[in-house]
Amino acid sequence: ERIEELGGAGSIALELLQQLPSDQRTAIQGRVLQERDYADLAQSLSCSQSVVRQRVSRGLKEIRRRLEHSP
């Protein structure tokens, strides 16, 4: 579902992704674009699954907010 949301917005969403803090960007790229599971991401990022989930959630929320306010 999230991939479709990002894909539907096209390159604008990908540009917004690049503007996110690196921790959120990395989490979203891993989870949404590469379809890695939270456990795998948490291990590779040396943090807990809940931290990865939080980064993904906050990053997607910010992208969605910016898309809603873009011309």
PABALUM-590600 format. One line per field, with one value per residue: x negated, y negated, z negated of N, C-alpha, C in turn; residue number from 1. Coordinates in nm, 2 decimals. Example, Ala and Ser with C-alpha at 12.3 -4.5 7.8 and 13.67 -1.06 7.14 Angstrom:
<sites>
n_u: (-1.32	-1.28);
n_v: (0.57	0.22);
n_w: (-0.78	-0.71);
ca_u: (-1.23	-1.37);
ca_v: (0.45	0.11);
ca_w: (-0.78	-0.71);
c_u: (-1.32	-1.29);
c_v: (0.33	0.00);
c_w: (-0.78	-0.79);
num: (1	2);
</sites>
This chain:
<sites>
n_u: (-0.08	-0.19	-0.40	-0.25	-0.13	-0.35	-0.45	-0.23	-0.25	-0.47	-0.78	-0.80	-0.75	-0.97	-1.17	-1.10	-1.15	-1.43	-1.48	-1.44	-1.55	-1.85	-1.82	-1.55	-1.51	-1.67	-1.54	-1.29	-1.36	-1.46	-1.25	-1.01	-1.08	-1.27	-1.15	-1.22	-1.21	-1.11	-1.27	-1.51	-1.60	-1.63	-1.84	-2.04	-2.07	-2.14	-1.96	-1.64	-1.34	-1.12	-1.22	-1.29	-1.03	-0.92	-1.08	-1.01	-0.74	-0.72	-0.87	-0.72	-0.48	-0.56	-0.63	-0.38	-0.25	-0.39	-0.33	-0.05	-0.05	-0.18	-0.20);
n_v: (0.12	-0.13	-0.15	-0.18	-0.43	-0.60	-0.55	-0.64	-0.91	-0.96	-1.10	-1.31	-1.23	-1.07	-1.26	-1.41	-1.21	-1.21	-1.44	-1.39	-1.33	-1.13	-0.89	-0.83	-0.82	-0.61	-0.40	-0.40	-0.35	-0.09	0.06	-0.01	-0.05	0.15	0.37	0.50	0.69	0.58	0.68	0.76	0.51	0.38	0.52	0.47	0.20	0.17	0.12	0.13	0.31	0.15	-0.11	-0.12	-0.10	-0.33	-0.53	-0.48	-0.52	-0.80	-0.92	-0.86	-0.98	-1.25	-1.28	-1.24	-1.46	-1.67	-1.62	-1.67	-1.94	-2.04	-2.23);
n_w: (0.00	-0.09	0.10	0.33	0.28	0.27	0.53	0.68	0.65	0.78	0.89	0.72	0.45	0.42	0.43	0.20	0.01	0.02	-0.12	-0.38	-0.72	-0.75	-0.90	-0.89	-0.62	-0.54	-0.68	-0.56	-0.29	-0.32	-0.43	-0.28	0.00	0.05	-0.06	-0.30	-0.61	-0.94	-1.15	-1.02	-0.92	-1.17	-1.28	-1.10	-1.12	-1.38	-1.59	-1.77	-1.67	-1.72	-1.70	-1.43	-1.32	-1.41	-1.29	-1.02	-1.02	-1.10	-0.90	-0.67	-0.74	-0.73	-0.46	-0.35	-0.46	-0.34	-0.07	-0.06	-0.10	0.12	0.43);
ca_u: (0.00	-0.28	-0.47	-0.16	-0.12	-0.47	-0.45	-0.13	-0.29	-0.59	-0.92	-0.79	-0.76	-1.11	-1.24	-1.07	-1.23	-1.57	-1.49	-1.42	-1.67	-1.91	-1.77	-1.42	-1.53	-1.73	-1.44	-1.19	-1.42	-1.47	-1.11	-0.91	-1.13	-1.34	-1.06	-1.29	-1.12	-1.16	-1.38	-1.63	-1.64	-1.67	-1.97	-2.14	-2.08	-2.18	-1.86	-1.53	-1.24	-1.03	-1.28	-1.27	-0.89	-0.90	-1.14	-0.93	-0.61	-0.74	-0.91	-0.60	-0.39	-0.62	-0.62	-0.24	-0.22	-0.44	-0.25	0.08	-0.07	-0.25	-0.10);
ca_v: (0.00	-0.25	-0.16	-0.24	-0.57	-0.67	-0.54	-0.72	-1.05	-0.97	-1.15	-1.41	-1.16	-1.03	-1.38	-1.43	-1.11	-1.25	-1.55	-1.34	-1.29	-1.01	-0.77	-0.80	-0.79	-0.47	-0.30	-0.39	-0.28	0.05	0.12	-0.03	-0.03	0.28	0.46	0.58	0.69	0.49	0.75	0.75	0.37	0.34	0.58	0.40	0.06	0.17	0.06	0.22	0.30	0.04	-0.23	-0.12	-0.12	-0.47	-0.60	-0.46	-0.59	-0.94	-0.96	-0.85	-1.09	-1.38	-1.28	-1.26	-1.60	-1.76	-1.60	-1.74	-2.09	-2.08	-2.28);
ca_w: (0.00	-0.09	0.22	0.43	0.24	0.32	0.67	0.74	0.64	0.87	0.85	0.61	0.33	0.41	0.40	0.06	-0.06	0.01	-0.21	-0.52	-0.79	-0.70	-0.97	-0.84	-0.48	-0.54	-0.72	-0.45	-0.17	-0.35	-0.45	-0.17	0.14	0.07	-0.12	-0.40	-0.73	-1.05	-1.22	-0.94	-0.93	-1.30	-1.30	-1.01	-1.17	-1.52	-1.68	-1.79	-1.57	-1.74	-1.65	-1.29	-1.29	-1.44	-1.18	-0.90	-1.04	-1.10	-0.77	-0.58	-0.78	-0.68	-0.31	-0.32	-0.49	-0.23	0.06	-0.08	-0.09	0.24	0.53);
c_u: (-0.09	-0.35	-0.38	-0.14	-0.24	-0.48	-0.35	-0.17	-0.42	-0.71	-0.91	-0.81	-0.91	-1.20	-1.22	-1.15	-1.37	-1.59	-1.47	-1.55	-1.72	-1.85	-1.64	-1.43	-1.57	-1.62	-1.33	-1.24	-1.42	-1.34	-1.02	-0.96	-1.20	-1.26	-1.12	-1.20	-1.19	-1.27	-1.51	-1.68	-1.70	-1.81	-2.07	-2.17	-2.12	-2.09	-1.74	-1.43	-1.14	-1.09	-1.27	-1.13	-0.86	-0.96	-1.06	-0.80	-0.63	-0.78	-0.80	-0.50	-0.44	-0.61	-0.47	-0.20	-0.27	-0.37	-0.12	0.06	-0.15	-0.15	-0.07);
c_v: (-0.13	-0.26	-0.22	-0.39	-0.65	-0.66	-0.63	-0.87	-1.07	-1.03	-1.25	-1.34	-1.11	-1.14	-1.42	-1.33	-1.15	-1.37	-1.51	-1.33	-1.15	-0.88	-0.73	-0.76	-0.64	-0.37	-0.29	-0.32	-0.13	0.12	0.11	0.00	0.11	0.40	0.56	0.58	0.61	0.55	0.74	0.61	0.33	0.40	0.50	0.26	0.05	0.10	0.16	0.21	0.18	-0.09	-0.23	-0.16	-0.27	-0.56	-0.59	-0.54	-0.74	-0.99	-0.96	-0.96	-1.22	-1.39	-1.31	-1.40	-1.70	-1.74	-1.67	-1.89	-2.13	-2.13	-2.18);
c_w: (0.00	0.04	0.33	0.40	0.30	0.47	0.74	0.74	0.73	0.81	0.74	0.47	0.31	0.37	0.25	-0.03	-0.08	-0.09	-0.35	-0.59	-0.75	-0.77	-0.92	-0.70	-0.46	-0.58	-0.62	-0.33	-0.20	-0.36	-0.33	-0.03	0.16	0.00	-0.22	-0.53	-0.84	-1.13	-1.15	-0.94	-1.06	-1.32	-1.22	-1.06	-1.32	-1.61	-1.69	-1.68	-1.59	-1.70	-1.50	-1.25	-1.31	-1.33	-1.05	-0.91	-1.03	-0.97	-0.67	-0.61	-0.72	-0.53	-0.28	-0.35	-0.38	-0.10	0.05	-0.06	0.03	0.35	0.64);
num: (1	2	3	4	5	6	7	8	9	10	11	12	13	14	15	16	17	18	19	20	21	22	23	24	25	26	27	28	29	30	31	32	33	34	35	36	37	38	39	40	41	42	43	44	45	46	47	48	49	50	51	52	53	54	55	56	57	58	59	60	61	62	63	64	65	66	67	68	69	70	71);
</sites>
